[in-house]
Amino acid sequence: MCYQSRQRFAAHPVALVTPVSPRPPLRARLAMTLKVWRDRTAARRNLAAMDARSLRDAGISPAAAAYESGKTFWQAFGPLG
């Protein structure tokens, strides 16, 4: 970076502040939460239905798959490996 370009950056400071967006309404947040829970339930059901060969192809150990499949829908996914 040359001297001139450094001076140009110093002369025009850029605000790195993220604009604050309004919080979504309660109904929208509830709908998003229910969708996440539904998706987790479906993903865990599909994970439990996978056979050992499919799990191996995906790089998931059977123990990790069994552990994740046994979690409740409100718990986030952990690392599968």
N, C-alpha and C positions, 0 to 999 in steps of 0.2 A: 504494500500500500504506500503510495507516495505522499509527500507532504501536503500537496494540494487536496487530495481526496480526504485526508484526515481533517483538514481545516473545513472542508465543505460539510462533513458530518458534525463537527463541533458547532458550526454556525447554525445548523437546523436540527435542534434536538427533537427526537421522535418520542412521543408519549407511548410508553409500553403498558398502558393501563387497559385492561380488558373491560369493555362496557358491561355494566351490570344489567342483566335481563330480568324482567319481573318473574317471580315464582309462578309456575303453572298453578291453575286452580286445583282444589282438592279433588274434584271429579277426574281430572286428567291424570293427576298423580296416582290415584287409586286404580285407574284403568291401566296405567303403565306397570304398576306393581303386580296386578293380576295377570297381565300378559307375560311378565317375566316369570312368575310362578308357574303358569301354564306351560311355558317353553321349557323350564327346568324339569317339570314332571314328564313331559314328552321325551326330553333328551335322556333322562335317567331310565325311562322305560325302554327306550331303544338301546341304551348301553347294556342294560340287563339282558336283552334278547340277543346280543351279539355272541357268536361262538368264539372259541379260543383262537381259531385261525384269523378271523376278522379282527379280533383284538390285537393279535400279533402284527397283522398288516398295518394297523393304525398306530402301533408303537405303544400300546397300553397293556400293562400287566393285568392278568386276571384278578389279582388281589386288589389293585387300584380300582378296577371296574366294579368289583363287588362292594368295595367301601363306598364309592360314589353312588352306586345304585341304592344303597341302604340309607342315604341321607334323606332328610325331609325336604319338602319343596321350598321352604323359606331359607334353606342354607345354600350359600353360594358354592359353585364348583371349586374344587381345589386342583392342584397340579396332577395331571394324569401321566403316570410314567412308570 
